[in-house]
Amino acid sequence: MQHFLQNLVSIFIYIVFFLSLYRWAKWARIGFSSVENSTPLCFQRNPETRSPVPAAPIWLAIFWVALQVSSNLLSTSTEGPQSSVPNYSGLFMLTTLLPACIGSLLILLWKVSPQAGKITDYFRSESILLELKSGFQLFVMAFAPTFLLLLLSLLWKTPETQHVLLKMLHQQSDPLLLCLIGLGAVVVAPLFEELLFRILLLNGFLEKLRTLGYSEQNQKRVAAFVISIIFCLGHGKYDALQLMPLALCLAWSQIQRKSFWSVVLAHAFFNGAMLILMLSSSGAEGE
């Protein structure tokens, strides 16, 4: 049964990988031919305008991200968890409760800020099916380049430099531990990080570039690139490079399509796929 599941996961990864390559090739070929409506749904431009994000939640987001990035860059320890028994309450607090509290505070600051525009403009949803289609398409587009850089990163990454949550899963096969990590990675992290990076920081930076006189196209390019670098550094120096294609795809989709739920779904699909892949490879190593 375990062999069957591992083979199923491998088939899924191969299908998504080659589908991703096909989508990029098709977009490049049709795009260079100047055919109308050739842009994938997840990158199609939405002409709607939205009021600027107020400064208060942006400054809190900057402070929180600065703490995370500096902590990751200055950390020199590569040791894994010392205890063989997971700290479930601590894990739940770090992966779920703390992000939920910070996210709620960001939304509250946004709502009470003077001259705050319509917050609902940033969280609109056309339809569930359309958002699912756009989110899955965005996940597929980001998968191949991100997965290729993941394979490349294996040249310098070691088991000691793995993310601490992955180390915990390698050491334990506890269903409760898996549920907590899955909840944090597939549900909480996409919601919190997309609010933090793609709604607050990205749109705040776009507005700043606009006031500095950048052209619309340069605003988009610079903002997408800078915020993507910050997003990658926030995930640790050992994982930063491999996440750059995903970060750029998420940023460009948010800039063009202006859909919070599309990027959240794509982020969730990607984290879920990586979690399943990691569990599958861990099971193979344990045999």
N, C-alpha and C positions, 0 to 999 in steps of 0.2 A: 504493500500500500504506500509506504514511504517513497519507494522508487517511482511509483506511478505519479505521486504528487510532485516529486522533483522534476520528472520529465514534463509534466504539465506546465510547471513554472518555466522551464527552459523554452518550451514551445511558445508560451505567451511572450516571453522576453524577445525571442527571435521575431515573432510576428510584429510586435510593436516597433522593434528596431528597424526592420526593413520597411514597414509602413511609414515610419518617420523619414527614412531616406527617400522613399518614393514621393512623399508630400513635398519635401524640399526641392527635389529634382523637378517635379511638376510645376511648382510655383516659379522656380527660376526660369524654366523653359517658356511657360506661358507669359510670365511677367516680362521677359525680354522681348516677347513678340507683341507687347502692348495690347493684349486682348483684355477687354473690359471684364470686370468682376472676376479677375484671376486671383485676387488676394484671398487667402484663407479667412474663414469667418472670424477666427480669433484675433486677426490683425486688421480687420476692416475698420475704416475710419467712421467714427460716430461724430456727426457735426454738432451735437448738442453742446451748449456752453454751460458751465457750472460756476457758482460763486466761489471765490477763493476760500481755502481752508484757514480758519483763524490761527493766530500765532501761538496761543497758549498750548494747545495740544501738540503742535509741532515742536515747541521747545522741550516739552516733556518727553516726546519721542526721541529727540536728539540726545537728551540727557541719558535716557535708558539705553539707547543704541551705543553711545559712547562708553558707557560702563561695560556693556557686553563685549565690544570690540577690544577695548583696552585689556579686559580680563583675559580674553582669548590670546591676544598677541603677547602679553607679558607672562603668561603661564608657561612654565618650563617643565612641569611635571607630566609624565606620561604613564604614571602608575594607575592601575585600574582600581576598582573597589576592593577594599581590604577584607571586608566581611563577606562570608559566604551566604549570609541571610540578608536579603534586600530590605532596605528601609522604606516600606511601602508608603508611610505617611509623608516622609521627606520627599520621595519621588513624586507623589501626587501633588504636593505643594509646589515643587519646582516646575513640573511639566504641565500642570493644569490650573491649580488655584492661583498661583502668582500671575501668570499671563492673563487669566480671566480678570483679576483685580486691576491690573495695569490697563488692560483694554477697556474696562468699564470706566476707569478714571479718565482715560483719553476721550471717550465719548461724552462723558459728563462735562469735561472742560470745554469741549466743542459746543455743546448745547448752551452752556451758560455764558459763553464768550460774547462780548458786545459786538454787534453788527455781524453776527454769525449768519452765514447763508443757510440754505436748505440742506441739512445733513442728509436727507433722504435722496438727494440728487446723486450722491456718491454710492448709494446702496440699492439703486433701482434694479429691477429684474424684469426683463421683457416677458419671458415665459420659462418655466422649469425645463422644458425639453430643449429650448434654444440655448439656455445657459449650460445644460449638460453637454450638448453637442459642441459648443464653443470651448468649454473646459476640457473635454476629452481631446479635442483637436489640438488645443494648446499643449496638453500633456504629450501627445504624440510628436508634435513639432519639436519640443524641447528634448525628447528622450534620446535620440541618436547622438547628437553632439555631446550631451551630458554624459551618456554612457561611455562614449569613446574616451573622454577625458578621465572618467572614473577608471577605466582600464589602464590609461597612461599613468595615473597617479599611483598605481600599484608598484611602479618602479621605485618609488621612494617612501611609500607608506609601509608601516610595520604594524603588527598586532598591538604594539604598545601605543601607537598614535591613533588608534581607532577612537571614535566617539565613546564616551563613558557608558551611554545607554546600550550601545552595541556590545560592549564588553560584558555588561550585565547579562544580556541575552545569551551570549556565548557561554557564560558560566552557569546560567540557570535555565531550566525548561519549565519554570513555574507559570501556569496559565494566568494567574493574577498579575504577575509581573508583565507578561505579554499584553494583557488587556490595558494596563496602565500606560505602558509605552505606546501601544497602538492608539489609545485615546489622545495622548499628547501629540503624537506625530501626525496622525491622520485627520484629527478634528480640531484640536486647540491650536496647534502651531500654524496651520494654514490661515485660520481666521485671524489670529493675533498678528502674525508676521505680515500678512497682506494689508491689514489696517495700518500697521506701523510703517512699513517700507513703501508699499505701492499707493496707499491713500494719503497718508500724512507727509512723509518725507519726499516722495516723488512729486506730488502735486505742489507742495510747498516750495520745492526747488525749481519747478517749472515756473511758478509765479515770480520767484526771485530772478531767474534768468530773463523773464519777460520785462521786468523793470530795468534790467541792465542793458536792454536794447538788442538782445539776441534775436535773430530771425526765428520764425516758428519751427523750421526744420532743425536748426542748430539747437534750439531749446530742447526738442525731443531727444536728439542724439546725445547731447551732453548729459541731460538729466538721467536718461536710461542707463548710460555707461557709469556715471558716478554713483548712483543709488545702487546699481547692481554690484559694484565693487564693495560698497559698504555692507550690503546684504551678505556677500560671500565671506567677508572678513568676520562678520558676526557669527558665522558658523564654524569658526576655527581656522587656523592657518593651514592645517593639513587637508582640509576639505574645500578650501576657498576656490582653487582653480577649477576643480571638476564641476562646481555649481554655477560657474559663470554663464554657460549657455542657458540654463534654466532661468537664472535671474534676469538675463537680457530678454528672453521670451516673455516672461511675466511682466516686466516693465513696459515693453513695447505694446503688449496687448492692453495693458491698463491705459497707456497714453492714447492709443488709437481707438479702442472699443469702449473704454471708460466703464467697464463692467467689473465690479468687485467680485461678484459670484463666479465669473468665469475663471479669474486667477486663483480664487480660493479652491475651486474644484480641481483645476489643473495641478495645483500644489498638493492637494490631498491625494489625487491619483498617483502623482510621482512618489510621494512619501510612502504610500501604501505599497506601490510596486517595489520600491527599494527594501522595504521591511520584509515583504514576502520573499524577495530574492536572497536577502541576508539569512532568513530563517531556513530557506531551502539549502543554501550552501553550508550553513552551520550543521544541518542535519546530515549532509553528505560527509562532512569532515568527521562527525562523531561516529560514523560507522566503522 
